[in-house]
Amino acid sequence: MSFSQLGLSDAIVRAVTECGYSTPTPIQQQAIPAVLGGGDLLAGAQTGTGKTAGFTLPLLQRLSAMPRSGGAHRPVRALVLTPTRELAAQIGDSVKAYGKYVKLNSAVIFGGVNINPQITLLKQGVDILVATPGRLLDHLQQGTMKLDQVEILVLDEADRMLDMGFIHDIKRVLALLPKKRQNLLFSATFSDEIKALADRLLDSPAMIEVARRNATADIVTQKIHPVDRNRKHALLAHLIKEKNWFQVLVFTRTKHGANKLVEQLGKEDISALAIHGNKSQAARTRALSEFKSGKLQALVATDIAARGIDIDQLPHVVNYDLPNVPEDYVHRIGRTGRAGASGEAVSLVCVDEHDMLKGIEKLIKQTLPREVVAGFEPDPNAKPQPIQLRSEDHMRGGGRGRGNQGRSGQRNNGNNAQNKTATAKPAGKPRNPQPAPAGQKQGINKPRTGQGQNSGGGRPAPAHRSGGRGH
């Protein structure tokens, strides 16, 4: 099957072909016709399955088939909400590349950077807006944009947004959207919270599931290396050197742990950089660039900061610390074994993490093989010690987790954790976005897409605009 057979215009197919794609992935084959049909969609897919194109391509098709005039006054017609800056930038890249030959403008907005260039950009008129929830609410509060003419809403990696505590932000945004719209919800895992959100948000949605729920990719080789907690860094260095690993994505539980591990690897002559919420956007971009190009042997990341990392054929993922939330294990190792390529996921597990490992194995419904590395045998008499229950990315100074639902300027690194601009709000001061349109209740409505609609439908700076030919 080709992209043209899915109902996409010649202009969009041309752009996709120029990006090097000729055959749609399974999720694209199912999602594109469903979105073009105009109904709501609930899609379950792991990273690396091509899900981004699964919604950006039909979104571009639908909007370009029903163009609007208005110039600088053109409204936002499609809103894509994502949990992190990196993922927002990645989606913005896709919209820009695939929309190269259609007359639509797009923009990407997220926190951690100056808001003023984004305000200037929005005043020029934007058809497709990709945003993180917190920065979007900043703009809504300042009145720099409206959402009253949004036709299509996309919640990408919805499970991650809920885990990061964005449910109340999402509700505030939904209250400002028109009731009549198309809703697309993408999630790698299906928790009870996701099911509840989908039930309230979606109206008779088409359901697509490419991978088994809460499952790990079959082409990823997984193993556990038992080791004492104070020998993890030595074991990691040994594995990288002994096996001559390159492009190793390493996950730590905290930002401090990521920085410390980078320092330890450096002493072993292993080039490594950290990526987390305390790093500037420039530092994060540089680290990702060097890692993707192969200049960097290891990239050490926290869970939130790693969202949006898009690297074909990433060979190795290492869980230096097991995640606190079992579903995060699925997200982590989903960075390797992508798009049909094989991959390896290794977890260094100490006695403190045995309960976490049990939770992961229960979730994925399999027992992971244990392999003790010679010279790194764990002490059989070691006693477990308490470990931090939440990653620093979810705590004060790094963002909000489930336990911190107030808007106090302590947002996750996908938004304003590092934002020092004049738009930052004092701690504890609530946000007052625009009131909902008359007759519309605050909270989540169950919108119904109107019938009779036509079925046809580079790298961004912190805020970028992409326009089709002729603009």
Secondary structure as UniProt FT lines:
FT   HELIX           4..6
FT   HELIX           10..18
FT   TURN            19..20
FT   HELIX           26..36
FT   TURN            37..38
FT   STRAND          41..44
FT   TURN            47..48
FT   HELIX           51..64
FT   HELIX           71..73
FT   STRAND          78..81
FT   HELIX           85..98
FT   TURN            99..101
FT   STRAND          106..109
FT   HELIX           116..123
FT   STRAND          128..131
FT   HELIX           133..142
FT   TURN            148..149
FT   STRAND          152..155
FT   TURN            156..157
FT   HELIX           158..163
FT   TURN            164..165
FT   HELIX           167..174
FT   TURN            175..176
FT   STRAND          182..187
FT   HELIX           192..201
FT   STRAND          206..209
FT   TURN            213..214
FT   TURN            218..219
FT   STRAND          220..226
FT   HELIX           229..231
FT   HELIX           232..242
FT   TURN            243..244
FT   STRAND          248..251
FT   HELIX           255..267
FT   TURN            268..269
FT   STRAND          272..275
FT   TURN            277..278
FT   HELIX           281..293
FT   STRAND          298..301
FT   HELIX           303..306
FT   TURN            307..308
FT   TURN            312..313
FT   STRAND          316..319
FT   HELIX           326..333
FT   TURN            334..335
FT   TURN            339..340
FT   STRAND          343..349
FT   HELIX           351..353
FT   HELIX           354..364
FT   TURN            374..375
FT   TURN            380..381
FT   HELIX           392..394
FT   TURN            396..398
FT   TURN            402..403
FT   TURN            413..418
FT   TURN            422..423
FT   TURN            427..428
FT   TURN            438..439
FT   TURN            451..452
FT   STRAND          465..466
FT   TURN            469..470
//
